[in-house]
Structure formats: structure tokens, C-alpha cells
């Protein structure tokens, strides 16, 4: 059925602009009349589906999505129809990519598509977890409650991600400074002493010879080295975006000393909160545990978690099934066991999620605190080696003169 963009007038003369599905212009007039409106002008909306390339290829901020969920929940709770709510929100949305998405969602709803299916067309913005939660809200009639739970989940997840990224800024900056200082000393300072040392003659210490060789190599091939580093980084990023590369990267997150505790606590907290939200929203345990396995954003864990899903399908308890993974902390499995026995799994999971959020923050702080002195020692060692390579032969020459 076609969609008409129309302008209609109420009895008091107020002009309304909106869209509506109708068989033809005559049908549109009848539909508007039932609402107490009189058609002024209309035009068939030929391009029913907006070009979503911009939306699919552009990044939509998590903050935009969270704000949208909060506003939509308020409007639905106030009794506003879903299509009217989306229409209002799309008209006030300023981010072009997100506005395009909402236009598409609104058009789909006007055609009778479920809200969850309309969101499902944008999996990068609204993943399977989001789509399933919205479907639960639609079927149970508690869409506003589900939207608020989703907003809480994404808001907390965003804060944790933000803290993890912020914690890495200083160590990364310090590492880059170390590399920059070392290159500066090697390329610009060491060569100035090399000619002087060669004129004086004599046998130079091994450390001096090594640094001079490094200096000559870096100076001679500097453009190629920089190009090679940039090319290596680009290829590494592209590789990590492949299926195999993503698996290797996720595996490293769970094994590297500084990242291991952060990754484990992050997955644990996300599992507890996400699983709790799904169960609290009315999704069956089986569907919840299958959905949550794909939510962790770690392919290695996802592969291991298939075992727990199979165990639950066979009728085993959740706590015993995930305990066999040897991944989650003992307290996590014990709390899930308590929740299963008492019938308050969602409440127990929410409490557990808060606890492991705190453990995650502590892990981030500890990792940062441990990395800083290590990087300082490395910096001191590199700079000290260069300085020592310069002054050792000078001290040796002064000693021989005396």
C-alpha cells in the first residue's frame, strides 16, 4: 500500500503535516475524517525506503541510541502510539545517520512491520540482543519497561568501555614518547658524536658499536622504516577485522598479562547484566542463554560458551553448566545457583553485575598502575643505553689521556 505525505486541517484551523498508509486519496480523506481532520493537500511518497547506505556506513553514537530509548519509553508510557512516537523523534533527531534510520523504521511501522523487525535491519546499530528485547516488549505489552532496561544496560556498558579506553590513554602516550625520544637520540644526537669518536680512534665498547650501527641503519633507512611501520599497522588492523584475525585478537585479550583480568571481568559483568535483563524481561531461559552467548563480543568465549548452551539444552542447571567452562569466578556460578533455587535469577544477576562492575574498575586501575612504572623503566633503560654508549668511550679517552 502506498504512503501519502499529507497536510490536514482540524476544526480550529490547525494544520497538521504527517504520513499515512492509504489505498488512494479518497481512502486517505476517509481515514483523516475519522480523526477529525480534513485533507488540505497530499502527495504519494514515492521513495518509501530512504537510502540507508549513509546510515549503514556511518557511526551512530551510543549516546544517541540511549537518549532515543529513554524518550521512546517515556512517550509509550504516556500512551502515545509507537508510529507517532517514532515520527516525533525522527523529526527532532539532528544526527543525519540516526535520522535516516528512524525514517526507515517509521516507514516500516506504517507498513505493518514489527518494531523489532524494523530495528533488525540495522544490526550494527541494533544488534540481535536489542532486537530480541524489543520483540519481548512488543509481545508482552511492556515495551516501555524493556526500553528503559536496555537504556540502563547500554549506559553502563558505555561507561565501562569509556573507563577502559581512558585508562589506556596515558600508557599509550608514554610509549609513543619513549619511541620518539629514542628515535630522536639515535637519528640526531648519536651521529654528532660518531665522527668525533672515529677521529679519536681506539677500540670502542660493544654497547657503543651497537648503538652506532642502529643509528646508521635508522638514519639511512628512516623513510622506509616509517613506511614499513605504517603499512604493518594498517595490515594488522585489517587482519584483526577478518574472522580469523578477530579470533586471534580476542584470544590475546584473554591471555596477555595486563588485559587478561580486565577482559575476564568485563565478560563476567556483561554476562551477568545482559542475562539478567533478558530473564527479567520475560524471555525463556533457553532463548536467553543462547542470545547472551553472542553478546560478549569475544569470539573465543563465544566458542567455549557453546558447550554451556548444549548442557542447558540437555536439562542441566545453568550454574553447573557454566562452571564446567572454567572461565567465570566461583562466586559468579554460586550466585547463579542461588538464583535458580530461589526463583530470583534476574535479581541475583543484577546484584552480581554491580559487584563485577566494581571488580572491573579495580582491574583497570591495577593494570594502569602496573604499566606506568614498567614503561618508565623501559624508557629509562633505552635512553640510558644511548647516553651510556656516548659517554663510555669519552670516559675511556679521558682516562687514557690522564
N, C-alpha and C positions, 0 to 999 in steps of 0.2 A: 504494500500500500504506500502511496506517495505521502511525503511530509510537506505541509504547507507552512511557510513563514507568513504570518498574518498580523494585521493591525485591527483591533476591535475596540468598540466604544461601549462603555457602560451607560446606565440610565442617567448618571450625573455628568456624563460627558468626558469621563476619564479615558484616555487612550491607552490600550494595553498592546504590547508587542511580544509575540511568542511564536512557538512552533506547535503543530498538532498533526497527527495522522488522520487522514480522511479519504474517502473514496474519490470525491471530486469537490468542486467549490460548493455545490448545493449541499452536500453532506456536511461540509465544514460549517456552513451557515446554521444548520440544524444543531450541530454539536455545540456551537458557541451560544446559540439561543437558550439551550438548556442551562448554560452557566450565567445567563442574564447578560450576555454580550451580543453586540451587533457588528457584523463584519463591515469593515471600512475598506480594507484592501488586503489582497493576498497574492502570493506568488509561490509556485511549486518549487520546493527545494531540490534542485536537480542533483547537486553534489551531496548526496545523503551521507556519504562517508568522507570525512575530511582526510587529507593526505597525512597519514600518520608517520611518514618517514622521519620527519623532524622530531616527533615525539619518541620514536623508537631509537633514534641515533643520538639523542641529546640526553644529558644527565639531568634528572629531576631530583632536587634536594629532598632528603628525608624530612626536613623541617616542613616543606610544603605539603608532603603527604600526611604528616602528623596533624598539622593545622586543619587540613581538609577533613580528616576523620573526626576531629573534635567538632568542627562546625556541622558536619553532616549528622552526627549523633544528636546534637542539640536540636536541629531542625526536625529530625524524625521524631524525637521525643516530644516535640511541641505539636505534633500531628500533621506536619507538612508532608505531602506526598513525595515519594522518592524522586520522581521525574521533575517535580517543581524544585525540590531541594538542589538536585544536580544542576538544573538550569540556572538557579540563582548563583550557585557557587562558581559555575563556569564563566558567568558574566562578570564576576568580581575578581576572578583569578588573573594575576598580572604576569606570571611566568609563562612565556609563549608555549614551551613544550608541554607543560602540565595543562594549560588551557586547551590545547589540541586534543589531549587525551580525554578531558572532560566533555568536550564537544562530541567526540566519538561515543563515549559512554552514554551521554544523554540521547543521542540519536538511536542507539541500540535499545535503550529502555523504551523509547517511544514506539519501537517496532515490536515490543513484547519480549525482548531478551532479558533473562535474569541479570540482576546487577552483578552477581558473581561472575557470570559468563562474560559480561561486558568488560569487567576489570581483567579477566583472564586473558584478553587479547594483548595485554601489555605485561608479560611475565617478568621483564627486567625491573619494572616499577612495582608491580603487584604479583609477587611470586605465588606458588601453589598454596603455601601456608595461608596467605592473605585471602586468596580466592576461596579456599575451603572454609575459612572462618566466616566470610561474608555469606556463603551458602547456608551455613548453620544458622546464622542470624535471620536470614530470609525465611527459612523453613520453620524456625521456632518462634518467629514473631518478636525476637529480641535483638533486632539489628542495631539499635542504639547502644545497648549494653556491650555487644560484641565489638562495635567500633571503638568504644572507649577502652576496652581491654586491649585491642590492637594498638591503639594510640599509646597506652601505657607501656606496652611491650616494646614498640619501636623507639619510644622516647628513651627508655632505659638502655636499650641496645645501642642507641646513638651515643649516649653519654659514655658508655664503657669503651666504645670504639674510639671516641674522641680522646679519652684519657690515655689509651694505649698509643695512639698516634702522637699525642703531645709528649709522652714520656720518651719517645724515640727522637724527638727533635734535637735536644741538646747533645746526646751521644753522636748522632749523625753529623751535626755541625762540628763537633770536636774532632771527629775522624777526618772530615774534609779539611779542617785546618791543619791537622798533622801531615796529611799528604801534601798540602800546598806548601807548608814550611819546608818539608823535606825536599820537594822539587826545587824550591827557590834556592835553598842552600847548595843543592847539587849542581844546578844549572848556572847560577850566577856567582856564588861565593867561592866554591871549591876551585873552579878554573883559574881564578885570580892567583891562588896560592900555588897552583900546579907549575906554572912557568918558573916561579921563584925557587921552588923545591928542586926542579930539574937543573937549574943553573948551579945551585949549591952542590948537587951531586950526592954521592953516598947511597948506602942501602937504606931504603925506606921500609918502615914497618908494614906487615901484611895488611893491617886494617887501612892504612893509607893507600896502599896499592889498590885494594878492593874498592874503596870509595872513589878513587880517581878513575878507575875503569868504569864504574857505574856512571860517574859524571860525564865521561867521554861518550858513553853509549846513549845516555839520555839527551845530551846536547846534540849529538849527531842525528839521532832518530826521533827527536821530540815530536814533530808533526805526525809521524807515523804512529808513535805511541799513543798520542791523544786520540787520533782517528781510530786506532785499534780498540782503545778503551770504550769510546762512544759506541762503536759497532758491536762490541761484546755486550755492553749493557742493553742495547736495543734488541739484539738477538736473544738475550736471556729473558727479557720481558716478553717477547713474542713467544718464546718456548714455554714460559710459565702460563701462557694463555691457552696452550694446547691441552688436550685431555691428559696425556702422559706427563707433561710439564706441571700441570696443576696438581696431579697426584704426588709427584716428587716434592713440590713446594710444600704441600700440606703435610707430607711425611717429615720434612725437615722442621716444620713448626713444632712437631710433637717430639723431636729428638734433640735439637740444639739446646745447650745448657740454659741460655738466658730466655729462650722462647718457650721451652717445654712447660714450665709451671704456668705461664700466662695462658698458653693455648689450652691446657687441661682445665684450668679454672673457668676460662671463657666458655668452652664447650659445656662444662658442667652447669654453669649458671644459666646459659641459654637453653639447655635441655630442660632444666627444672622449670624455668619460667614459661617456655613455649608449650611444654607438655601440660603444665598446669592450666594455661589459658585454653587449650583445646578441650581438656576434660571438663573444665568449668563451664564451657560454652555448650556442652551437650553432645559433643562428638563421641562416638563409641571408643572404647579403649583401643581396639584393634586399629581403627582408622587413625586414631590419634598417634599411636606409636609408629605407624607407617609414615605418616606425614612428618613427624618430628625428626625422623632419621635424615630427611632431605634438608632440614632447616639449619643444620650445624655448620654448613659452608666449609666442610673439611672432607675431602673425598676418601681419605684413609679411614677416618672414623665411620663415615657412611658405609664403607665396605665391611668394616668389622661389625657394625650395628645390624647388618642383615641377619646375623646369627641370632641376636636377641629377638628380632621380629619373628623369625621362624619358631623360636622357642615359645613365644606368646601364642602364636597360631596353634601350637600343639597343646595349648591349655595350661602351660606353665605360668607361675606367677611372675609379674614384671620384675620384682626385686631380685629373685633368683636368676632370672634370665640375663639381666644386665650385670649382675655380679660376676658371671662367668666371662664377661668381656675383659675383666681385669683393667678397666680404664677409669671408672668413677671412684672417688674416695669412698671408704667403707661407710661413713656417715650418710652419704647420699643413698646408698642401697638400703640401709637400715630405715631411714626416714620414709622411703617409698614403701617398704614393707609395712611400716606402721600405718601409713595412709591407706594401703589396700585392706588391712584388717579392720580399721575403724570406719572405712567408707568416706574418709575425708581427704582423698588423694590430692584434690586440687588445692586445698588449704595448706596441706603439708608441703606440697611442691612450691607454692608461693613463698612460704617461710624459708624453705631451703634455698630458693633462688636468691633471696635477700642476703642470706648468710654467705653464699658463694660469690655474690657480687662484692662483698667486703673482702673476701679472701683474694679475689681477682685484683682489686685495687692494691692490696698489700703486696701481691706478687709483682705487680707493675713497679711499685715503689722500690722493692728489694732489687729487682733486675736493673733498674736505673741507677740505684745507689752502688751496685756492684760493678757496673760497666764504666762509670765515671773514673774511679781510681785506676782501673785496668787500662783505659785509654790514655790516661795521664802518664802511667808508667811506660806505655808503648811510645808515646810522644817524647818523653824524656830520654828513652833509650835510643830512638832514631836520631834525635837532634844531638844527643851526647856523643853518639858514634861518629857523626860528621865532624863535630868540634874536636873530638879526640884525634881523629885522623889528620887533622890540620896541625894541631899543637904538638903531637908526639915527635914528628921529625924536627920541628923548630926547637923543642927542648933538647933533643938529641944533638942538634947542631951547636946550640949554645953550650952544651956540656963539653963537646969536643974542642971548642974554642977556648974554654976556660982551662 
